[in-house]
Amino acid sequence: MTIGKKNLPEFHPQTVLRDWGDGHSFRLADAQTGVCVFGATGSGKTSGPAKHLAYGYLAAGMGGLVMCAKKEEAIQWQKWAQETGREDDLVIIDAKGTNRFNFMNWESERPEEGGGLSINIVHLLDEVAGAIAEGDKNAGGGNEKFWADALHNLNSNLVDLPILAKIPVSLPLLREIASSAAISFEQLNDEAWKKESACARILREADLATVDADPEVRADFEECKKYWEKDFPSLAEETRSSIMLNFTVLIRPLVTRPLRKLFSSDTNVTPEDTFAGKIIIVNLPVQEFRVAGRITNLCWKYCFQVAVLRRMQPVNRESFLRPVFLWADEAQNFVSKFDSEYQAVARSAGGCSVYLTQNIESLRRVLKNDDAVDSLLGNLQCKIFCQNAGNTNEWAAKLLGQRWLNITSTNAGSSRNESMPAMPQQPGSHNAGVSRGEQLRFFVEPSAFTTLKRGGEQHGFQVEAIVYNGGHLYANGKESLPYKLITFNQR
């Protein structure tokens, strides 16, 4: 690709993705610092700026992961891919289970130095547990941390056991181990339990597999063995039942329809496929599949993010990694606290995030912490504001900043003494004046965002948006402004 007369290597950061006119453009380097699009329902944010960016990303050959909140999103992306010649790169994840991803086995068999560590595999389960908790409005309570820690401890030992026994990790296997574990010291000595229990069988296999292993590995086995032969059976019945209930709530969606095929069988697609240009669309929209859709999207999202963060740009800088995008319309359905951590370092790994949402309040409602929202938005450098109302407009105005303006004011008036009779020769006194002074005003007043064009026939299929791209200034006559008003054509 070229910029002017300068030839650039493929996927160079200065590659132009979209020309914004007047000598301004949106480059790959801008995409890698993240984008967030705000706009009220019906403001044209998807058919305007989102479509505009998507065409640029697709035409540049990026791979990516698309999360779906609405039923029509997969069809929309198929249309966009067809119009940019990328339909052969689409991989659709849907309830049919044609494309499958056993994320537990994916992480446990990863060949890199950090692969196979149970702490990383368990973290995947923790992310799933968080997704389920968000879908359950009654989750939580005063003892929430205790039960979360207890579930995490159970998951850690469940994952450790097959890894130590050198058995492929899968969700159904974890379910089998948990349901067959001894619940009393008497049962541990029962010959029928030893013969029939999956937990007992895999404990024996892990013992044999680690007896001559590295002392550190053997020490891990001894810790795992203590949990299953001492800690777990000694738990009070009510406590153990509550922990197992939480585990069942966690695991059941993943080992039953429609997620069983997607996550609990074999693997024929992974997040790394996007590095070769594949566009993975998670077509289990939250609007249709509710919690199951949310879990599916969040599992894929988290695995995609950790896969991206493992990448490194070539040292010589004569070639560049293929950039990959993470796309979330109605992003409030998919954000998590890990997003700000990911976005802080995704640029160096070629990760390009695009989040679309109505307003800041929708993010705060999910993340439940202003600092988490500020951290995420601070790491999404490009912010695009479509027509909107409410507190988001105030926030946008403050983001764009203020400037001193010379303000001229005039006044005029007259007066007379009402206690004296009016006399023709005494018309009263008159006064007038002009004053000039400096006042601090917003570059864009909050009210300006309420009147931006929203597209459709009424607005000639034109969508207006105010674009802020951190560190960029845009020429406007003799002055430079920290924003640019851009009109996007819906057709």
C-alpha positions in Angstrom: 0.0 0.0 0.0 1.2 3.6 -0.5 0.8 7.0 1.0 1.6 9.6 -1.5 4.8 8.6 -3.2 6.2 6.7 -0.2 6.0 2.9 -0.5 5.3 1.1 2.7 5.6 -2.5 3.8 2.3 -4.4 4.2 0.6 -3.5 7.4 2.8 -0.6 8.1 1.4 1.6 10.9 1.1 4.6 8.6 -1.1 2.8 6.1 -4.2 4.8 5.4 -7.4 3.0 6.2 -9.8 5.8 5.5 -9.4 9.3 3.9 -11.1 12.0 6.0 -10.5 14.8 3.5 -8.6 18.1 3.9 -5.3 16.1 4.2 -6.5 14.2 7.2 -6.9 10.4 7.4 -7.4 7.5 9.7 -4.4 5.3 9.7 -3.5 1.8 10.9 -1.6 3.4 13.8 -4.9 5.1 14.9 -6.8 1.8 14.7 -4.3 0.2 16.9 -5.0 2.7 19.7 -8.6 1.8 19.8 -12.0 3.3 18.8 -15.2 4.0 20.8 -18.3 5.2 19.0 -21.1 6.8 21.0 -24.6 7.5 19.8 -28.2 7.3 20.8 -30.5 4.6 19.4 -31.2 5.5 15.8 -28.3 8.0 15.6 -26.7 6.1 12.7 -23.6 5.0 14.5 -23.6 1.5 13.0 -24.6 2.5 9.5 -22.4 5.6 9.5 -19.0 5.6 11.2 -19.0 1.9 12.1 -19.6 0.8 8.5 -17.0 3.4 7.4 -14.4 1.8 9.6 -15.4 -1.8 9.0 -14.9 -1.3 5.2 -11.4 0.1 5.9 -10.4 -2.7 8.2 -11.7 -5.4 5.8 -10.1 -3.8 2.7 -6.8 -3.7 4.5 -6.8 -7.4 5.0 -7.3 -7.5 8.7 -8.5 -10.6 10.6 -10.8 -10.2 13.5 -13.4 -11.3 16.0 -17.0 -9.9 15.8 -19.2 -10.3 18.8 -23.0 -10.2 18.2 -25.6 -8.6 20.4 -28.3 -8.2 17.8 -29.8 -10.9 15.4 -29.0 -9.0 12.2 -25.3 -8.4 12.9 -24.0 -11.6 11.3 -26.0 -10.8 8.1 -24.6 -7.3 8.1 -21.0 -8.5 8.4 -21.5 -11.0 5.7 -22.7 -8.2 3.4 -19.8 -6.0 4.3 -17.3 -8.9 3.7 -18.9 -9.6 0.3 -18.7 -6.0 -0.8 -15.0 -5.9 0.2 -14.1 -9.3 -1.3 -13.6 -11.0 2.0 -16.5 -13.5 2.2 -14.1 -16.5 1.9 -12.4 -15.4 5.1 -15.6 -15.6 7.2 -15.9 -18.2 9.9 -19.4 -18.3 11.5 -19.8 -19.6 15.1 -23.4 -20.6 15.6 -25.6 -23.1 17.4 -25.2 -25.7 14.7 -21.7 -26.4 16.1 -20.0 -26.6 12.7 -17.1 -24.5 14.0 -15.9 -25.6 17.4 -13.4 -24.5 20.0 -12.4 -26.5 23.1 -10.8 -23.6 24.9 -9.8 -25.7 27.9 -7.8 -28.1 25.8 -6.5 -25.2 23.7 -4.9 -23.5 26.7 -3.7 -26.8 28.3 -1.9 -28.0 25.2 -0.4 -24.6 24.2 3.2 -25.3 23.3 4.6 -22.0 24.5 6.4 -21.6 27.9 3.2 -20.5 29.7 1.1 -23.2 28.1 -0.4 -25.9 30.3 -0.4 -23.9 33.5 -3.6 -24.6 35.5 -3.7 -21.1 36.8 -4.3 -19.8 33.2 -6.9 -22.5 32.4 -8.8 -21.7 35.7 -8.8 -18.1 34.8 -10.8 -18.9 31.7 -13.3 -20.6 33.9 -13.3 -17.5 36.2 -14.2 -15.3 33.2 -17.0 -17.7 32.3 -18.3 -17.5 35.9 -18.2 -13.7 35.7 -20.3 -13.9 32.5 -22.9 -16.1 34.2 -22.9 -13.8 37.3 -23.6 -10.8 35.1 -26.5 -12.7 33.5 -27.9 -13.5 36.9 -29.3 -10.4 38.4 -29.8 -12.2 41.8 -26.1 -13.2 42.0 -24.0 -11.9 44.7 -24.5 -11.2 48.4 -22.5 -10.6 51.5 -20.5 -13.8 51.2 -19.9 -13.5 47.5 -16.1 -13.4 47.8 -16.0 -16.5 50.0 -18.0 -18.5 47.5 -16.0 -17.2 44.6 -12.8 -18.2 46.3 -14.1 -21.6 47.1 -15.3 -22.2 43.5 -11.9 -21.0 42.3 -10.1 -23.5 44.6 -12.3 -26.3 43.3 -11.7 -25.3 39.7 -7.9 -25.2 40.3 -7.8 -28.7 41.6 -10.2 -30.0 39.0 -7.9 -28.7 36.2 -4.7 -29.8 37.9 -5.7 -33.4 38.2 -6.0 -34.3 34.4 -3.0 -32.1 33.6 -0.9 -34.1 36.1 -2.3 -37.3 34.8 -1.5 -36.2 31.2 -5.1 -36.5 30.1 -6.7 -33.9 27.7 -8.6 -31.3 29.7 -12.3 -30.9 28.8 -15.3 -29.5 30.5 -17.2 -32.9 30.6 -14.2 -34.5 32.2 -14.1 -31.8 35.0 -17.8 -32.4 35.5 -17.2 -36.1 35.9 -14.3 -35.7 38.3 -16.3 -33.3 40.5 -19.5 -35.5 40.6 -17.5 -38.6 41.5 -15.2 -37.1 44.2 -15.4 -38.7 47.7 -17.6 -36.7 50.1 -16.4 -38.6 53.3 -13.3 -40.3 54.6 -15.3 -43.5 54.8 -15.9 -43.4 51.1 -12.2 -42.9 50.3 -11.7 -46.5 51.6 -14.7 -47.9 49.8 -13.5 -50.4 47.2 -16.6 -49.8 45.0 -15.8 -46.0 45.0 -12.1 -46.7 44.1 -13.2 -48.9 41.2 -16.1 -46.7 39.8 -15.0 -43.1 40.6 -13.4 -41.1 37.8 -11.8 -39.0 40.5 -10.2 -42.0 42.1 -9.1 -43.4 38.7 -7.4 -40.1 37.6 -5.8 -39.7 41.0 -4.1 -43.0 40.4 -3.1 -42.1 36.9 -1.7 -38.8 38.1 0.3 -40.6 40.8 1.9 -42.9 38.3 2.6 -40.0 35.8 4.4 -37.9 38.4 6.2 -40.5 40.6 9.4 -40.0 38.6 8.7 -36.5 37.5 10.4 -33.2 38.4 10.1 -32.6 42.2 8.2 -29.4 41.5 5.6 -31.4 39.5 5.4 -34.1 42.2 4.8 -31.4 44.8 1.9 -30.1 42.7 0.4 -33.6 42.7 0.7 -33.9 46.5 -1.1 -30.6 46.9 -3.9 -31.7 44.5 -4.1 -35.1 46.3 -4.5 -33.4 49.7 -7.4 -31.4 48.4 -9.3 -34.5 47.0 -8.5 -36.8 49.9 -8.5 -34.4 52.9 -9.9 -30.9 52.2 -12.9 -31.8 50.0 -14.2 -34.7 52.1 -13.8 -32.7 55.4 -16.0 -29.8 54.2 -19.3 -29.4 56.0 -22.2 -30.9 54.0 -23.9 -27.6 53.5 -20.7 -25.8 52.4 -19.7 -28.6 50.0 -23.2 -28.6 48.5 -23.1 -24.9 48.0 -19.7 -25.0 46.3 -20.9 -27.9 44.0 -24.1 -25.9 43.2 -22.0 -23.0 42.1 -19.8 -25.3 40.0 -22.9 -26.9 38.4 -24.3 -23.5 37.6 -21.0 -22.6 36.0 -20.5 -25.8 34.0 -24.0 -26.7 33.0 -24.4 -24.1 30.1 -21.1 -25.3 28.7 -21.9 -29.1 28.7 -25.5 -28.8 27.4 -27.1 -27.4 24.2 -26.2 -25.3 22.4 -22.7 -24.7 23.9 -21.7 -28.4 24.4 -20.8 -28.7 20.7 -19.1 -25.3 20.6 -16.8 -25.7 23.7 -16.9 -29.3 24.9 -15.9 -31.4 21.9 -13.0 -31.1 19.5 -11.5 -28.0 17.9 -11.5 -26.9 14.3 -11.1 -23.1 14.7 -9.0 -21.1 17.2 -8.4 -17.4 17.9 -5.1 -17.7 16.1 -6.9 -18.2 12.8 -7.6 -14.5 12.8 -3.8 -13.9 12.5 -4.0 -15.4 9.1 -6.9 -13.1 8.1 -9.9 -15.1 9.2 -12.9 -13.1 10.4 -14.7 -15.0 13.2 -18.3 -14.0 13.8 -19.8 -15.3 17.0 -23.4 -15.6 15.8 -25.1 -16.4 19.1 -26.5 -12.9 19.6 -27.4 -11.9 23.2 -30.7 -10.6 21.9 -31.7 -14.2 21.0 -29.6 -16.5 23.2 -29.5 -14.4 26.3 -27.0 -15.8 28.9 -25.9 -18.6 26.5 -25.1 -15.9 23.9 -23.2 -13.8 26.4 -21.2 -16.7 27.7 -20.2 -17.7 24.1 -19.2 -14.2 23.1 -17.2 -13.6 26.3 -15.4 -17.0 26.1 -14.3 -16.2 22.5 -13.5 -12.6 23.4 -11.2 -13.4 26.4 -9.4 -16.2 24.5 -8.9 -13.9 21.5 -7.5 -11.2 23.8 -5.0 -13.4 25.5 -4.0 -14.9 22.1 -3.3 -11.4 20.7 -1.3 -10.4 23.7 1.1 -13.3 23.1 2.1 -11.9 19.7 5.3 -9.9 19.2 6.2 -7.6 16.3 9.2 -8.7 14.2 12.4 -7.2 15.7 13.8 -5.8 12.4 10.6 -3.8 11.6 11.0 -4.6 7.9 7.7 -6.5 8.2 4.7 -6.2 10.4 2.2 -8.5 12.0 -1.2 -8.6 10.3 -3.5 -6.4 12.5 -6.6 -8.0 14.0 -9.7 -6.3 15.2 -12.0 -6.9 18.1 -15.5 -5.6 17.2 -18.3 -5.1 19.7 -21.5 -3.3 18.8 -23.7 -2.8 21.8 -20.4 -3.2 23.7 -22.1 -2.9 27.1 -23.0 -6.6 26.7 -19.4 -7.6 26.4 -17.1 -5.3 28.4 -15.2 -6.7 31.4 -12.5 -5.4 33.7 -9.9 -7.2 31.6 -10.6 -4.9 28.7 -8.6 -1.9 30.0 -5.6 -4.2 30.7 -5.8 -5.6 27.2 -6.2 -2.3 25.5 -3.3 -0.8 27.4 -0.9 -3.1 25.5 -2.8 -4.4 22.5 -1.2 -1.8 20.1 2.2 -3.4 20.2 0.6 -6.8 19.3 -1.4 -5.4 16.4 -4.8 -5.5 18.3 -7.4 -3.0 17.1 -10.5 -2.6 19.3 -13.8 -1.0 18.1 -16.6 -0.6 20.8 -20.0 0.9 20.0 -22.4 1.9 22.7 -25.2 4.4 23.4 -23.6 6.3 26.4 -21.1 6.2 29.2 -23.9 5.2 31.7 -24.3 1.8 29.9 -20.6 1.0 30.5 -20.8 2.1 34.2 -23.8 0.0 34.8 -21.8 -3.1 33.7 -18.4 -2.3 35.1 -19.9 -0.9 38.3 -16.8 1.3 38.8 -16.1 4.8 37.5 -12.3 4.1 37.5 -12.8 1.0 35.4 -14.8 2.9 32.8 -12.3 5.8 32.8 -9.4 3.4 32.4 -11.1 1.7 29.4 -12.1 4.9 27.7 -8.7 6.4 28.3 -7.1 3.6 26.4 -9.5 4.0 23.4 -7.9 7.0 21.8 -10.3 7.6 18.9 -13.8 8.6 20.1 -16.6 9.3 17.7 -19.7 11.0 18.8 -23.0 10.7 16.9 -26.3 12.4 17.8 -27.0 11.9 21.5 -28.5 13.4 24.6 -27.7 13.3 28.3 -24.5 13.2 30.4 -22.4 11.7 27.6 -22.7 15.1 25.7 -21.3 16.9 28.8 -18.5 14.4 29.0 -17.7 14.7 25.3 -17.7 18.5 25.5 -15.2 18.4 28.4 -13.0 15.9 26.5 -12.8 18.2 23.5 -11.7 21.0 25.8 -12.2 24.7 26.2 -10.7 27.9 24.7 -10.7 31.6 25.6 -13.0 33.7 23.3 -13.3 37.4 23.1 -16.9 38.2 23.9 -18.5 41.6 23.2 -21.5 42.7 25.1 -23.6 45.8 24.8 -26.2 47.5 27.0 -28.5 50.4 26.7 -31.2 51.9 29.0 -33.0 54.9 30.2 -34.4 56.1 33.5 -36.4 58.9 35.1 -37.6 59.9 38.6 -41.1 58.5 39.0 -41.7 60.8 42.0 -41.5 63.9 39.8 -44.2 64.8 37.3 -43.2 64.2 33.7 -42.0 67.4 32.1 -41.4 67.7 28.3 -38.1 69.3 28.9 -37.1 66.5 31.4 -37.2 63.2 29.4 -35.1 61.3 31.9 -31.5 60.0 31.6 -30.2 57.5 29.0 -27.1 55.2 29.2 -25.4 52.8 26.8 -22.1 50.9 26.8 -20.0 48.3 25.1 -17.7 46.0 26.9 -15.2 43.4 25.8 -13.7 40.5 27.7 -12.5 37.0 27.5 -14.6 34.0 28.5 -13.8 30.3 28.7 -16.1 28.4 26.3 -16.3 24.7 25.1 -15.0 24.0 21.6 -18.3 22.2 21.1 -21.2 23.0 23.4 -23.1 19.9 24.8 -26.2 21.0 23.0 -24.4 20.7 19.6 -24.4 16.9 19.9 -28.2 16.8 20.1 -28.7 18.2 16.6 -26.2 16.1 14.5 -27.8 14.4 11.4 -29.0 10.9 12.1 -29.2 9.5 8.6 -32.3 8.1 6.9 -34.4 9.8 4.2 -35.0 12.8 6.5 -31.3 13.7 6.6 -30.5 12.6 3.0 -28.9 9.4 4.3 -26.2 11.4 5.9 -24.8 10.7 9.4 -22.8 13.5 11.1 -20.3 12.7 13.8 -17.8 14.7 15.8 -14.4 12.8 15.8 -11.7 13.1 18.4 -8.5 11.2 17.9 -6.0 11.7 20.7 -3.1 13.9 19.8 -4.5 15.0 16.4 -5.4 18.5 15.4 -7.6 19.4 12.4 -7.2 22.6 10.4 -10.2 24.9 10.3 -9.3 28.1 8.5 -6.5 29.7 10.4 -7.0 27.7 13.6 -6.5 24.1 14.5 -9.2 22.2 16.4 -8.9 19.0 18.5 -11.9 17.5 16.6 -13.4 17.2 13.2 -17.0 17.1 12.0 -17.3 14.3 9.5 -20.3 13.3 7.4 -20.8 9.6 6.6 -22.9 8.4 3.7 -25.1 5.5 4.7 -25.5 4.4 1.0 
